[in-house]
Every structure is written in structure tokens, then in C-alpha cells.
Amino acid sequence: MSIATRINTKLTEALAPTRLELVDESAHHAGHAGMQGLAAQETHFRLTVEAEGFRGMTRVQRQRLIYQILAQELADGVHALAISARVPGE
């Protein structure tokens, strides 16, 4: 299973988002020095997620929750994750 699929599945199960958009930007970073020697092919993502469960949380709390949910994917080679986490309507 690809890392992108794992990310989508975990976030869907944990947050029941009203919007979930994951863009793999790994190809834009393939030649960067920090990527030399890494086996992972899916390393850089841009995430937009809207979920009612974020209501009452600060931006930092929302990001920490996402990092907690995706701890294994981050350990498995996700090098960068740009996050936009909102409550529907924000």
C-alpha cells in the first residue's frame, strides 16, 4: 500500500473529514541534497483537511493531532508534510 493511500485511509478513519486533499509533491524534491540515499519514493506532501473534530483546537493542536495519527508514515520516510487543517466553513 502506498504512503499516500495509508495517509488518506488513516485520516479518513480518525477524523471523518468533510474535505481531504493530499498532493504528492515528491517529484519536485527528488534531486535535493536532503533526499540523497533515501529509499522512500513518497516523501513530500501537501495536505488540506477539514473536519468538525478540529473545532475548538488551535492550529498547533490540529497539526499535532495529524502528526500523531500519521506517526508511522513519518517514521517510514515522509520528509515533509505541509498541513492546512480547518473546521468546515473556516
Secondary structure as GFF3:
##gff-version 3
##sequence-region A 1 90
A	DSSP	alpha_helix	3	15	.	.	.	ID=ss1
A	DSSP	beta_strand	19	24	.	.	.	ID=ss2
A	DSSP	three_ten_helix	26	29	.	.	.	ID=ss3
A	DSSP	three_ten_helix	33	35	.	.	.	ID=ss4
A	DSSP	beta_strand	44	50	.	.	.	ID=ss5
A	DSSP	three_ten_helix	52	54	.	.	.	ID=ss6
A	DSSP	alpha_helix	59	69	.	.	.	ID=ss7
A	DSSP	alpha_helix	71	75	.	.	.	ID=ss8
A	DSSP	beta_strand	80	86	.	.	.	ID=ss9
###
